[in-house]
Amino acid sequence: MHRRSFLRALTGTAALSGVSTVGQEPVLSEASVTQPARTQMPRPRTMFGVPAINDLPSMKADVAFLGVPYDLGHSSKPGTRLGPAAIREVSTSEIAGPLVAVGAGFYDRETGATMLSGVRVVDAGDVPIPSASVELSLDNVTSVVAAVVERGAMPVVFGGDHSITFAVVRGLKNIGRKIHIIHFDSHQDFGPPTDPSAGNRRVFNHGNHLRHAIDLPWVSGITMLGVRGVARGSGGTAAEVRARGIEQVSASEIVRHGAEAAVQRIPDAESYYVTIDIDVLDPSIAPATGTPVPGGVSYYQLCDVLEGIAGRGKLAGFDVMEVSPPYDVNNRTSELAAYVAIRFLGAAFRHQKPAKTVA
């Protein structure tokens, strides 16, 4: 096999037609995010055992799971690129019952109800991630998310480091509604968008994705939930966050005052996009993340807030980021990520009807 063909097959860049190949200069451009998109399935398992699809242009679904095995935006510990595979594994093997057909739903033992009955949920595989290419990887994420939205489906994305969220929100450009981002995280993720030491070149990492996202014309605002920890000096990005009028609800406020009080501080919006950094949970129950912070909310507290958000308005999509399997114990963090996602998805479709999929 020709060396270039081998590299393209190895990295998966051939899976997206019209996107730069290995060895070419990656370009973050409008043209690159409007190309037809396809995805690749890295393994036979799928999220929660739902049917797999790998042809987005012909997809008929209400929800499409996407994996993004990427951690080039992490500032300290690599490993989150392994998150999607680990979450797929536990969601299939540790959530009871046989593989489910489209629209079969999931039985919730706590409520005695079946979630997502009649909702068409599929796994669209992993977004192709070229080796060591930040801009091209994020372009691919945007392209695939845009293709999912074009087919009338809700994207549910599993990472990967948190820099991916900017690329996902960029892919929601044509959703037809303004989007308010609800950000669950112990950190603000609002760092500088450029690097002065490199001629003010734009940089994309897990600590500044919201700083990029807030400038997108279809983003109406941001609410931060679960913030905590300490920072040197005057707080780093805290002043910028306040100057932008971003509402913040600390983890301790959620613990002390409850989910309902937290949800009431989220402004009304045309639609919401929810991004969940797994480090919003207490690290004693979710240890597998690169930047854990003492404290945090419990599984039930997080689910209660998500339940309130589901009833507040239209959900454009959501993601679960920063699960880093090398630091996990008995797959507990991956399992939490899977359970949080399916419970939130079930809550969302109790309050909103599936959109009519493009014919």
Secondary structure, DSSP 4 states (H G I P E B T S, - for coil): --HHHHHHHHHTGGGSTTSPPTTSPP---TGGGSS----B-SSS--GGGPPB---GGG---SEEEEEE---TT-SS---GGGHHHHHHHHHHHTS-SSPPPTT--EEETTTTEEETTT--EEEEEEPP--TT-HHHHHHHHHHHHHHHHHTTPEEEEEES-TTHHHHHHHTTGGGSS-EEEEEE-SS-----SEEGGGTTEE---TTTHHHHHTTSTTEEEEEEEEE----STT-TTHHHHHHTT-EEEEHHHHHHH-HHHHHHTSPP-SEEEEEEEGGGB-TTT---SSS--S--B-HHHHHHHHHHHHTTS-EEEEEEE---GGG-STTHHHHHHHHHHHHHHHHHHHHSPPPPPP-
